[in-house]
Amino acid sequence: MVDSPDSLPTCQAELDTTGLYCPEPIMLMHNKVRDMASGEVLKVVASDPATTRDVPKFCSFLGHELLAQEERDGHYLYYIRLG
């Protein structure tokens, strides 16, 4: 996983789930990755603290790589490379 915000990966798509709560962020992620190719990077912005648990499980279960995860100003940011 990337440790420094300066080394965050370039993303090909972004999904803003701010204001949504479980299970909606994960459902929207499922829909978004269907439109993307393997190896592309998706940036997800969320406000639901449950995503800190759900996004890593989503990645592990579906074979995606969680490149970076951070909390910034009450939002959670995730960078996911599709498997």
MDTraj code that builds the backbone (N, CA, C; nanometers):
import mdtraj as md
import numpy as np

residues = "MET VAL ASP SER PRO ASP SER LEU PRO THR CYS GLN ALA GLU LEU ASP THR THR GLY LEU TYR CYS PRO GLU PRO ILE MET LEU MET HIS ASN LYS VAL ARG ASP MET ALA SER GLY GLU VAL LEU LYS VAL VAL ALA SER ASP PRO ALA THR THR ARG ASP VAL PRO LYS PHE CYS SER PHE LEU GLY HIS GLU LEU LEU ALA GLN GLU GLU ARG ASP GLY HIS TYR LEU TYR TYR ILE ARG LEU GLY".split()
xyz = np.array([
    [0.0837, -0.1164, 0.0000],
    [0.0000, 0.0000, 0.0000],
    [0.0890, 0.1237, 0.0000],
    [0.0417, 0.2299, -0.0621],
    [0.1155, 0.3548, -0.0692],
    [0.1096, 0.4224, 0.0666],
    [0.2241, 0.4698, 0.1163],
    [0.2285, 0.5304, 0.2479],
    [0.2185, 0.6825, 0.2454],
    [0.2640, 0.7450, 0.1383],
    [0.2724, 0.8893, 0.1327],
    [0.1691, 0.9476, 0.0370],
    [0.0997, 1.0557, 0.0777],
    [0.0038, 1.1189, -0.0132],
    [0.0703, 1.1716, -0.1404],
    [0.2007, 1.2002, -0.1332],
    [0.2730, 1.2491, -0.2505],
    [0.2883, 1.1406, -0.3559],
    [0.2759, 1.0145, -0.3162],
    [0.2969, 0.9056, -0.4104],
    [0.1664, 0.8337, -0.4459],
    [0.0539, 0.9052, -0.4320],
    [-0.0744, 0.8444, -0.4661],
    [-0.0804, 0.8168, -0.6156],
    [-0.1406, 0.7055, -0.6521],
    [-0.1441, 0.6662, -0.7933],
    [-0.2384, 0.7525, -0.8759],
    [-0.2123, 0.7579, -1.0044],
    [-0.3033, 0.8225, -1.0982],
    [-0.4245, 0.7322, -1.1137],
    [-0.5430, 0.7909, -1.1092],
    [-0.6631, 0.7079, -1.1216],
    [-0.7330, 0.7344, -1.2547],
    [-0.7931, 0.6298, -1.3076],
    [-0.8652, 0.6388, -1.4337],
    [-1.0129, 0.6734, -1.4120],
    [-1.0624, 0.6539, -1.2892],
    [-1.2022, 0.6840, -1.2581],
    [-1.2134, 0.7214, -1.1111],
    [-1.3167, 0.7997, -1.0801],
    [-1.3417, 0.8401, -0.9422],
    [-1.4892, 0.8180, -0.9110],
    [-1.5148, 0.7718, -0.7893],
    [-1.6503, 0.7474, -0.7430],
    [-1.6691, 0.8195, -0.6100],
    [-1.7629, 0.9135, -0.6049],
    [-1.7912, 0.9887, -0.4829],
    [-1.9173, 0.9318, -0.4186],
    [-1.8998, 0.8690, -0.3029],
    [-2.0133, 0.8109, -0.2311],
    [-2.0442, 0.8905, -0.1042],
    [-1.9987, 1.0141, -0.0993],
    [-2.0211, 1.1000, 0.0165],
    [-2.1702, 1.1111, 0.0468],
    [-2.2050, 1.0936, 0.1736],
    [-2.3435, 1.1032, 0.2162],
    [-2.4195, 0.9718, 0.2104],
    [-2.3582, 0.8688, 0.1545],
    [-2.4225, 0.7381, 0.1449],
    [-2.3709, 0.6460, 0.2551],
    [-2.4555, 0.5547, 0.2981],
    [-2.4198, 0.4620, 0.4055],
    [-2.4362, 0.3185, 0.3590],
    [-2.3684, 0.2291, 0.4299],
    [-2.3683, 0.0870, 0.4002],
    [-2.5105, 0.0397, 0.3755],
    [-2.5329, -0.0323, 0.2679],
    [-2.4392, -0.0939, 0.1746],
    [-2.4187, -0.0159, 0.0439],
    [-2.4742, 0.1058, 0.0356],
    [-2.4718, 0.1787, -0.0918],
    [-2.3317, 0.2032, -0.1490],
    [-2.2314, 0.2450, -0.0704],
    [-2.0990, 0.2670, -0.1312],
    [-2.0441, 0.1414, -0.1999],
    [-2.0607, 0.0267, -0.1376],
    [-2.0090, -0.0972, -0.1961],
    [-2.0896, -0.1368, -0.3194],
    [-2.2187, -0.1155, -0.3167],
    [-2.3008, -0.1457, -0.4341],
    [-2.2595, -0.0585, -0.5532],
    [-2.2346, 0.0698, -0.5283],
    [-2.1911, 0.1590, -0.6354],
    [-2.0514, 0.1210, -0.6862],
    [-1.9655, 0.0752, -0.5955],
    [-1.8323, 0.0293, -0.6373],
    [-1.8446, -0.0911, -0.7297],
    [-1.9317, -0.1846, -0.6954],
    [-1.9539, -0.3019, -0.7814],
    [-1.9931, -0.2573, -0.9224],
    [-2.0853, -0.1636, -0.9311],
    [-2.1299, -0.1147, -1.0621],
    [-2.0174, -0.0438, -1.1368],
    [-1.9386, 0.0356, -1.0667],
    [-1.8319, 0.1137, -1.1312],
    [-1.7224, 0.0230, -1.1866],
    [-1.6799, -0.0779, -1.1117],
    [-1.5702, -0.1627, -1.1584],
    [-1.6101, -0.2462, -1.2793],
    [-1.7389, -0.2676, -1.2990],
    [-1.7839, -0.3410, -1.4182],
    [-1.7515, -0.2656, -1.5467],
    [-1.7441, -0.1325, -1.5371],
    [-1.7158, -0.0482, -1.6536],
    [-1.5669, -0.0227, -1.6727],
    [-1.4838, -0.0818, -1.5882],
    [-1.3401, -0.0567, -1.5926],
    [-1.2644, -0.1833, -1.6317],
    [-1.1392, -0.1639, -1.6728],
    [-1.0553, -0.2763, -1.7142],
    [-0.9591, -0.3156, -1.6026],
    [-0.9153, -0.4383, -1.6066],
    [-0.8161, -0.4874, -1.5119],
    [-0.6913, -0.3986, -1.5190],
    [-0.6363, -0.3643, -1.4039],
    [-0.5166, -0.2813, -1.3970],
    [-0.5458, -0.1333, -1.3810],
    [-0.6677, -0.0906, -1.4096],
    [-0.7034, 0.0500, -1.3916],
    [-0.7221, 0.0797, -1.2431],
    [-0.7087, 0.2083, -1.2081],
    [-0.7188, 0.2496, -1.0683],
    [-0.8453, 0.3322, -1.0480],
    [-0.9214, 0.2949, -0.9463],
    [-1.0429, 0.3645, -0.9070],
    [-1.0180, 0.4372, -0.7756],
    [-1.0514, 0.5662, -0.7728],
    [-1.0465, 0.6431, -0.6486],
    [-1.1883, 0.6501, -0.5946],
    [-1.2047, 0.6150, -0.4678],
    [-1.3354, 0.6194, -0.4030],
    [-1.3283, 0.7187, -0.2877],
    [-1.4253, 0.8083, -0.2820],
    [-1.4382, 0.9040, -0.1726],
    [-1.5648, 0.8668, -0.0968],
    [-1.5534, 0.8539, 0.0349],
    [-1.6674, 0.8125, 0.1163],
    [-1.6722, 0.8932, 0.2454],
    [-1.7901, 0.8986, 0.3052],
    [-1.8047, 0.9631, 0.4353],
    [-1.8477, 0.8639, 0.5437],
    [-1.8843, 0.7444, 0.5033],
    [-1.9300, 0.6415, 0.5971],
    [-1.8105, 0.5705, 0.6603],
    [-1.7952, 0.5794, 0.7932],
    [-1.6831, 0.5120, 0.8591],
    [-1.6821, 0.3603, 0.8371],
    [-1.7954, 0.3006, 0.8068],
    [-1.8006, 0.1562, 0.7829],
    [-1.7190, 0.1164, 0.6605],
    [-1.6899, 0.2119, 0.5716],
    [-1.6103, 0.1784, 0.4532],
    [-1.4682, 0.1385, 0.4907],
    [-1.4207, 0.1807, 0.6077],
    [-1.2856, 0.1404, 0.6489],
    [-1.2770, -0.0099, 0.6694],
    [-1.3885, -0.0718, 0.6941],
    [-1.3965, -0.2175, 0.7052],
    [-1.4395, -0.2804, 0.5724],
    [-1.5385, -0.2189, 0.5084],
    [-1.6005, -0.2787, 0.3905],
    [-1.5135, -0.2742, 0.2650],
    [-1.4429, -0.1648, 0.2422],
    [-1.3629, -0.1527, 0.1195],
    [-1.2476, -0.2539, 0.1166],
    [-1.1696, -0.2688, 0.2249],
    [-1.0656, -0.3722, 0.2214],
    [-1.1217, -0.5132, 0.1990],
    [-1.2376, -0.5432, 0.2593],
    [-1.3003, -0.6748, 0.2378],
    [-1.3461, -0.6899, 0.0931],
    [-1.4014, -0.5844, 0.0358],
    [-1.4431, -0.5831, -0.1048],
    [-1.3241, -0.6163, -0.1939],
    [-1.2115, -0.5503, -0.1690],
    [-1.0905, -0.5725, -0.2495],
    [-1.0396, -0.7154, -0.2343],
    [-1.0305, -0.7614, -0.1120],
    [-0.9800, -0.8958, -0.0858],
    [-1.0684, -1.0027, -0.1499],
    [-1.1974, -0.9875, -0.1357],
    [-1.2923, -1.0868, -0.1862],
    [-1.2922, -1.0933, -0.3387],
    [-1.2762, -0.9759, -0.4048],
    [-1.2857, -0.9712, -0.5504],
    [-1.1506, -0.9689, -0.6216],
    [-1.0414, -0.9741, -0.5450],
    [-0.9092, -0.9815, -0.6067],
    [-0.8542, -0.8487, -0.6551],
    [-0.9010, -0.7382, -0.5973],
    [-0.8486, -0.6069, -0.6302],
    [-0.7411, -0.5704, -0.5280],
    [-0.6541, -0.4762, -0.5652],
    [-0.5464, -0.4339, -0.4764],
    [-0.5780, -0.2968, -0.4184],
    [-0.5833, -0.2876, -0.2867],
    [-0.6035, -0.1595, -0.2196],
    [-0.4675, -0.0906, -0.2120],
    [-0.4470, 0.0083, -0.2983],
    [-0.3176, 0.0751, -0.3082],
    [-0.2959, 0.1752, -0.1957],
    [-0.4008, 0.2458, -0.1569],
    [-0.3891, 0.3480, -0.0521],
    [-0.5246, 0.3681, 0.0125],
    [-0.5188, 0.4028, 0.1400],
    [-0.6394, 0.4297, 0.2180],
    [-0.6034, 0.5385, 0.3164],
    [-0.6825, 0.6465, 0.3223],
    [-0.6539, 0.7523, 0.4176],
    [-0.7805, 0.8259, 0.4565],
    [-0.7747, 0.8932, 0.5693],
    [-0.8842, 0.9781, 0.6136],
    [-0.8368, 1.1218, 0.6038],
    [-0.9200, 1.2062, 0.5419],
    [-0.8827, 1.3462, 0.5249],
    [-1.0084, 1.4320, 0.5403],
    [-1.0071, 1.5212, 0.6382],
    [-1.1171, 1.6153, 0.6597],
    [-1.2538, 1.5467, 0.6692],
    [-1.2606, 1.4368, 0.7420],
    [-1.3866, 1.3671, 0.7607],
    [-1.4301, 1.2798, 0.6441],
    [-1.3444, 1.2667, 0.5442],
    [-1.3728, 1.1800, 0.4299],
    [-1.2686, 1.0686, 0.4250],
    [-1.3102, 0.9578, 0.3686],
    [-1.2219, 0.8425, 0.3536],
    [-1.1904, 0.8277, 0.2050],
    [-1.0622, 0.8161, 0.1746],
    [-1.0173, 0.8033, 0.0354],
    [-0.9546, 0.6656, 0.0155],
    [-0.9913, 0.6038, -0.0949],
    [-0.9385, 0.4717, -0.1284],
    [-0.8922, 0.4716, -0.2744],
    [-0.7778, 0.4110, -0.2977],
    [-0.7257, 0.3928, -0.4340],
    [-0.7151, 0.2430, -0.4574],
    [-0.7894, 0.1939, -0.5558],
    [-0.8031, 0.0506, -0.5789],
    [-0.7594, 0.0169, -0.7208],
    [-0.6606, -0.0739, -0.7329],
    [-0.6220, -0.1245, -0.8659],
    [-0.7033, -0.2504, -0.8924],
    [-0.7757, -0.2495, -1.0017],
    [-0.8612, -0.3628, -1.0349],
    [-0.7814, -0.4843, -1.0753],
    [-0.8238, -0.5988, -1.0229],
    [-0.7571, -0.7252, -1.0511],
    [-0.8067, -0.7879, -1.1800],
])
top = md.Topology()
chain = top.add_chain()
for i, resn in enumerate(residues, 1):
    res = top.add_residue(resn, chain, resSeq=i)
    for name in ("N", "CA", "C"):
        top.add_atom(name, md.element.get_by_symbol(name[0]), res)
traj = md.Trajectory(xyz[None], top)
